[in-house]
Amino acid sequence: MYVQDHDEHFAPAYGDEQVAVVIQPNLKDPKLFEVDGVFVFRYLLNGESLAQLYAPADAVVGYLQLPNGRMVIDADGHVEWSPQR
């Protein structure tokens, strides 16, 4: 939703926690990026436009690092589980 509201551009890389603050108005749950009170979100883009991404379904926006793997967020909006190896 952030991308739709910002001319098809992802947030600049302000730092993981600051990006979470910037996109907060587009989230239903303000604690989305926390597990047991610990901030676990890692943001990987830097203001790219959606059009710049070759394959949005494969472009990782960020992930939530959990003890046994990652919840990976892709640019097309889907989320997938990646177990720790």
Secondary structure, 3 states (H helix, E strand, C coil): CHHHHCCCECCCCCCHHHHHHHHHHHCCCCCCCEECCEECEEECCCCCEHHHCCCCCCCEEEEEEECCEEEEEECCCCEEEEECC
